[in-house]
Amino acid sequence: AVLTLMVIAVAAPGASAQQQTWSCDAFGYLFQTQAGAASSEIVQVDLATGVQNPVGVVGTPPPGGAATVNAVGYNSVDDYFYGNLFTSPAPGVGASSVVRIHPDGSVDDLGVPTGPGGTVDPTSNYHIGEVDPNGHYWLSNGITWYEIDLTTPTPTVLRSGAMTNEPPGLGIADWAWTNGALHSISSTAAGTPARLVRFNPTTGVVEDVGPVGFQAGGIVDSAGYLYASRNENNDIYRIDTTTRQTILASEGTGTSPGNDGARCALAPVPTITVTKTVDGRVRPADQFTVALRRPNGSLADSATTSGSDTTASTVNFPASQGQTYTITDAMAPGSP
């Protein structure tokens, strides 16, 4: 769902210097909540393969109740995840607070943020969250948004406002910071192509950028690409937020519960690009195809020359470290 210059890591408000921080790595992290679950599971995801690895549980529920985490973002200022903890002693009731999440799943409860920009409504269960490069936490329930400074002694609300969609009908499940704004995937109506949308942090308006063809939330990498996981089948897509070029980065294996994704936006995702160039052709009608295959043998991407082209190149495809990829080169069908 995001990438700027690294800033020197400092201890967050109230954090002990001895506390273990998260690693700014190439993985994505999903905070998953099964239907009826009393807490949320933290799952590490390889964005290039889709392989998921459970790493812990966050949220300590009250007796007979639930405590789930959503609206999670990674703060590159102090290397902690931050999110909204919704504690519910019984169905239909509950209270929200902002929490700092440790690698072991424990949390520091930072309370209900307030400040010159307003006070976060403690009765709402927020599901949209991200931390920008300045350590500001952008929180929303789809109705109201808040910009919260996490670098102050206690989280401080700098600004807030009503979520405005232009055109109306856009809906956001999550967002990620890239290219100076918050980006997400939205579907305007059932059966219609999903769309890339951008939340303008200056105006507070959600703007329609254009169709991408699926529905999901998002996280980003250091190159500014938006990654989105589709709950229906766990497929992971990579989107260029400038051109809207979309590729299937990894194929999933089954459905997922409710997900909220986050990662360190400063961490690059490794890529492989296959390019072939020839000086000329023996026969003018000859064409060639280069391709990249994943470790499991499935096709990642391919490119074929046409006309008088002398170069073919695949996209810079996301790769998983420590895995073996295969490149192929062949005459294109129909070549003399």
C-alpha positions as CSV (number, residue, x, y, z in Angstrom):
1,A,0.0,0.0,0.0
2,V,4.9,3.2,0.1
3,L,9.5,5.7,0.3
4,T,11.7,8.1,1.2
5,L,15.1,8.7,2.6
6,M,15.9,6.8,5.8
7,V,15.9,8.9,8.9
8,I,17.9,8.2,12.1
9,A,15.9,5.8,14.3
10,V,14.9,7.2,17.6
11,A,13.0,5.7,20.5
12,A,9.2,6.3,20.2
13,P,7.4,8.1,23.0
14,G,7.5,5.9,26.1
15,A,9.5,3.2,24.4
16,S,12.5,1.7,26.2
17,A,15.8,1.7,24.4
18,Q,16.1,-2.0,25.3
19,Q,12.9,-3.0,23.5
20,Q,13.3,-5.0,20.4
21,T,12.2,-3.3,17.2
22,W,11.0,-4.8,13.9
23,S,13.4,-5.4,11.0
24,C,13.0,-3.2,7.9
25,D,13.0,-6.2,5.6
26,A,11.6,-7.1,2.1
27,F,8.6,-9.0,3.5
28,G,5.0,-7.8,3.8
29,Y,3.1,-8.4,7.0
30,L,-0.6,-9.2,7.3
31,F,-2.6,-8.7,10.5
32,Q,-5.4,-11.2,10.0
33,T,-8.6,-11.7,12.0
34,Q,-10.6,-14.8,11.5
35,A,-14.4,-14.5,11.7
36,G,-15.3,-14.6,15.3
37,A,-11.7,-14.6,16.5
38,A,-10.8,-13.0,19.8
39,S,-7.4,-11.7,18.6
40,S,-5.4,-11.0,15.4
41,E,-2.6,-13.1,13.9
42,I,0.6,-11.6,12.5
43,V,1.6,-13.3,9.2
44,Q,4.8,-12.6,7.3
45,V,4.4,-12.7,3.5
46,D,6.9,-13.2,0.7
47,L,5.6,-10.7,-1.9
48,A,7.3,-12.6,-4.7
49,T,6.0,-16.1,-3.9
50,G,3.0,-15.5,-1.8
51,V,4.3,-17.9,0.9
52,Q,2.9,-17.0,4.3
53,N,4.6,-17.6,7.7
54,P,2.7,-17.0,10.9
55,V,4.9,-15.1,13.4
56,G,2.7,-14.3,16.3
57,V,-0.6,-13.1,17.8
58,V,-1.4,-9.5,18.8
59,G,-4.2,-8.4,21.1
60,T,-5.1,-9.8,24.6
61,P,-8.9,-10.1,24.7
62,P,-10.9,-9.5,27.9
63,P,-12.7,-12.5,29.3
64,G,-15.4,-13.5,26.9
65,G,-14.6,-10.6,24.6
66,A,-12.2,-9.8,21.7
67,A,-9.2,-7.5,21.1
68,T,-8.3,-7.1,17.4
69,V,-5.8,-4.9,15.6
70,N,-6.4,-3.2,12.3
71,A,-5.3,0.0,10.4
72,V,-1.7,-1.0,10.8
73,G,1.3,1.0,9.4
74,Y,5.1,0.7,9.7
75,N,6.9,3.7,11.2
76,S,10.3,4.0,9.6
77,V,11.3,6.6,12.2
78,D,11.4,4.1,15.0
79,D,10.9,0.7,13.3
80,Y,7.7,-0.2,15.0
81,F,4.3,-1.1,13.6
82,Y,1.4,1.1,14.9
83,G,-2.3,0.2,14.7
84,N,-5.7,0.6,16.1
85,L,-6.7,-1.8,18.9
86,F,-10.4,-2.4,19.3
87,T,-11.3,-4.0,22.6
88,S,-14.8,-5.5,22.8
89,P,-16.1,-7.1,26.0
90,A,-19.2,-8.2,24.1
91,P,-20.5,-8.1,20.5
92,G,-21.6,-4.6,19.4
93,V,-19.7,-2.6,22.0
94,G,-16.0,-1.7,22.3
95,A,-13.4,1.0,22.5
96,S,-10.4,2.0,20.2
97,S,-6.9,3.1,21.1
98,V,-3.6,3.5,19.2
99,V,-1.0,0.9,20.0
100,R,2.7,0.3,19.3
101,I,3.2,-3.3,18.3
102,H,6.4,-5.3,19.2
103,P,7.8,-8.3,17.3
104,D,6.6,-10.6,20.1
105,G,3.0,-9.4,19.6
106,S,2.9,-7.3,22.8
107,V,1.6,-3.8,22.5
108,D,2.1,-0.4,24.2
109,D,-1.3,1.2,24.6
110,L,-0.9,4.9,23.6
111,G,-4.5,5.8,24.3
112,V,-6.9,7.9,22.4
113,P,-5.0,10.6,20.4
114,T,-6.1,14.2,20.8
115,G,-4.6,17.6,19.8
116,P,-5.2,20.8,18.0
117,G,-6.6,18.9,15.0
118,G,-9.3,17.2,17.1
119,T,-9.8,14.0,19.1
120,V,-10.1,10.5,17.7
121,D,-13.5,9.0,18.3
122,P,-12.8,6.1,20.7
123,T,-16.0,4.2,19.9
124,S,-15.2,3.7,16.2
125,N,-13.4,0.6,14.9
126,Y,-10.8,1.9,12.4
127,H,-9.7,-0.2,9.5
128,I,-7.6,2.2,7.3
129,G,-4.1,3.1,8.5
130,E,-0.6,4.0,7.4
131,V,2.5,5.9,8.7
132,D,4.2,8.4,6.4
133,P,8.0,9.1,6.2
134,N,7.7,11.8,8.8
135,G,6.2,9.5,11.5
136,H,2.6,10.7,11.0
137,Y,0.0,8.1,11.4
138,W,-3.0,8.5,8.9
139,L,-6.0,6.8,10.4
140,S,-9.6,6.5,9.1
141,N,-12.8,4.6,9.3
142,G,-13.9,5.6,5.8
143,I,-15.9,8.5,7.2
144,T,-13.4,10.6,9.1
145,W,-9.6,10.8,8.7
146,Y,-6.9,11.9,11.2
147,E,-3.3,12.9,10.8
148,I,-1.5,11.9,14.0
149,D,2.0,12.8,15.0
150,L,3.8,9.8,16.5
151,T,7.0,11.7,17.3
152,T,5.5,13.8,20.1
153,P,5.6,12.6,23.8
154,T,2.0,11.3,23.2
155,P,0.3,10.8,19.8
156,T,-1.0,14.2,18.7
157,V,-3.8,14.9,16.3
158,L,-2.5,17.5,13.9
159,R,-5.5,17.6,11.5
160,S,-8.7,15.7,10.8
161,G,-11.6,15.9,8.4
162,A,-14.5,14.2,6.7
163,M,-13.6,11.7,4.0
164,T,-14.6,13.2,0.6
165,N,-14.8,11.0,-2.5
166,E,-14.6,12.5,-6.0
167,P,-16.5,11.0,-7.7
168,P,-18.8,9.8,-4.9
169,G,-19.0,6.0,-4.3
170,L,-15.3,5.2,-4.0
171,G,-14.6,3.0,-1.0
172,I,-11.2,2.3,0.6
173,A,-10.3,-0.8,2.6
174,D,-6.7,0.3,3.4
175,W,-4.1,2.7,2.0
176,A,-0.3,3.0,1.6
177,W,2.0,6.1,1.3
178,T,3.9,6.6,-2.0
179,N,4.8,9.6,-4.2
180,G,3.6,12.1,-1.6
181,A,0.1,10.7,-1.2
182,L,-1.9,7.8,0.2
183,H,-3.0,5.2,-2.5
184,S,-5.5,2.4,-2.3
185,I,-7.7,0.1,-4.5
186,S,-11.4,0.8,-4.7
187,S,-14.4,-0.8,-6.3
188,T,-17.2,1.6,-7.1
189,A,-19.9,-1.0,-7.6
190,A,-20.3,-4.8,-7.6
191,G,-19.1,-6.3,-10.9
192,T,-17.3,-3.1,-12.1
193,P,-13.5,-2.9,-12.5
194,A,-11.7,-1.9,-9.3
195,R,-9.8,1.4,-9.5
196,L,-6.6,3.0,-8.2
197,V,-7.4,5.9,-5.9
198,R,-5.3,8.6,-4.3
199,F,-6.0,10.4,-1.0
200,N,-4.7,13.9,-1.3
201,P,-3.2,14.7,2.2
202,T,-3.5,18.5,1.5
203,T,-7.2,18.6,0.5
204,G,-8.5,15.4,2.3
205,V,-10.1,14.3,-1.0
206,V,-10.1,10.8,-2.4
207,E,-9.4,11.1,-6.1
208,D,-10.1,8.5,-8.8
209,V,-6.8,7.6,-10.8
210,G,-8.2,4.9,-13.0
211,P,-9.0,1.1,-13.3
212,V,-6.7,-1.7,-12.4
213,G,-9.1,-4.7,-12.5
214,F,-9.2,-6.2,-9.0
215,Q,-10.1,-5.3,-5.4
216,A,-7.7,-5.2,-2.4
217,G,-5.9,-3.0,0.1
218,G,-2.2,-2.2,-0.3
219,I,1.4,-1.8,0.9
220,V,4.5,-0.4,-0.9
221,D,8.2,-0.9,-1.6
222,S,11.2,1.5,-1.8
223,A,10.6,1.9,-5.5
224,G,7.2,3.3,-5.0
225,Y,5.2,0.3,-6.3
226,L,1.9,-0.5,-4.6
227,Y,1.4,-4.2,-3.6
228,A,-2.2,-5.4,-3.0
229,S,-3.4,-8.8,-1.7
230,R,-6.7,-10.1,-3.0
231,N,-8.6,-11.8,-0.2
232,E,-10.6,-14.1,-2.5
233,N,-7.5,-16.2,-3.4
234,N,-4.4,-14.6,-1.8
235,D,-3.1,-13.4,-5.2
236,I,-0.6,-10.5,-4.8
237,Y,-0.5,-7.8,-7.4
238,R,2.1,-5.0,-8.0
239,I,0.8,-1.7,-9.3
240,D,2.8,1.3,-10.7
241,T,0.8,4.2,-9.2
242,T,2.0,6.5,-12.1
243,T,1.2,4.4,-15.1
244,R,-1.3,1.9,-13.5
245,Q,0.7,-1.0,-15.0
246,T,-0.4,-4.1,-13.0
247,I,1.3,-7.5,-12.8
248,L,0.5,-10.6,-10.9
249,A,3.5,-10.8,-8.6
250,S,2.6,-14.1,-6.9
251,E,-0.3,-16.6,-7.1
252,G,-2.2,-17.5,-3.9
253,T,-3.3,-20.7,-2.4
254,G,-6.9,-20.4,-1.1
255,T,-8.8,-17.6,0.6
256,S,-7.9,-15.5,3.6
257,P,-9.8,-13.9,6.5
258,G,-10.0,-10.2,6.9
259,N,-6.5,-8.7,6.2
260,D,-4.7,-5.5,7.0
261,G,-1.3,-5.2,5.3
262,A,1.8,-3.2,6.2
263,R,5.6,-3.2,5.6
264,C,8.7,-1.1,5.9
265,A,8.4,1.2,2.9
266,L,12.2,1.8,2.9
267,A,13.0,-1.9,2.1
268,P,13.4,-2.7,-1.6
269,V,11.8,-5.8,-3.1
270,P,14.4,-7.7,-5.2
271,T,13.6,-7.9,-8.9
272,I,14.8,-9.8,-12.0
273,T,14.6,-8.3,-15.6
274,V,15.4,-10.4,-18.6
275,T,16.6,-8.5,-21.7
276,K,17.9,-9.7,-25.0
277,T,19.4,-7.5,-27.8
278,V,20.7,-8.5,-31.2
279,D,22.7,-6.5,-33.7
280,G,20.5,-7.6,-36.7
281,R,18.5,-10.4,-38.3
282,V,19.5,-13.1,-40.7
283,R,15.8,-13.1,-41.9
284,P,13.7,-9.9,-41.5
285,A,10.7,-11.8,-40.4
286,D,12.4,-13.6,-37.5
287,Q,11.2,-12.8,-34.0
288,F,12.3,-14.0,-30.6
289,T,10.8,-14.4,-27.1
290,V,12.5,-14.1,-23.7
291,A,10.8,-15.2,-20.5
292,L,11.3,-15.6,-16.8
293,R,9.9,-18.6,-14.9
294,R,9.3,-18.7,-11.1
295,P,10.9,-21.3,-8.9
296,N,7.8,-23.5,-9.3
297,G,8.2,-23.4,-13.1
298,S,5.2,-21.1,-13.8
299,L,5.6,-18.2,-16.1
300,A,6.3,-14.9,-14.4
301,D,6.6,-12.7,-17.5
302,S,7.7,-12.8,-21.2
303,A,8.4,-10.4,-24.0
304,T,8.4,-10.9,-27.8
305,T,9.9,-8.7,-30.5
306,S,7.8,-7.5,-33.4
307,G,8.4,-5.8,-36.7
308,S,12.1,-4.7,-36.9
309,D,12.6,-4.6,-33.1
310,T,16.0,-5.9,-32.0
311,T,15.3,-5.9,-28.2
312,A,12.9,-7.7,-26.0
313,S,12.7,-7.1,-22.2
314,T,10.4,-8.4,-19.4
315,V,9.2,-6.2,-16.6
316,N,11.4,-5.9,-13.5
317,F,9.6,-8.8,-11.8
318,P,9.6,-9.3,-8.0
319,A,11.9,-12.0,-6.9
320,S,12.4,-14.0,-3.7
321,Q,15.9,-14.1,-2.2
322,G,17.5,-17.5,-2.1
323,Q,15.3,-19.0,-4.8
324,T,16.2,-20.2,-8.3
325,Y,14.6,-18.6,-11.4
326,T,14.9,-19.7,-15.0
327,I,15.3,-17.5,-18.0
328,T,14.4,-18.8,-21.5
329,D,15.1,-17.6,-25.1
330,A,13.4,-19.0,-28.1
331,M,12.3,-18.2,-31.7
332,A,8.8,-16.8,-31.7
333,P,6.1,-19.0,-33.4
334,G,5.9,-18.3,-37.1
335,S,9.5,-17.2,-37.5
336,P,11.1,-18.5,-40.7
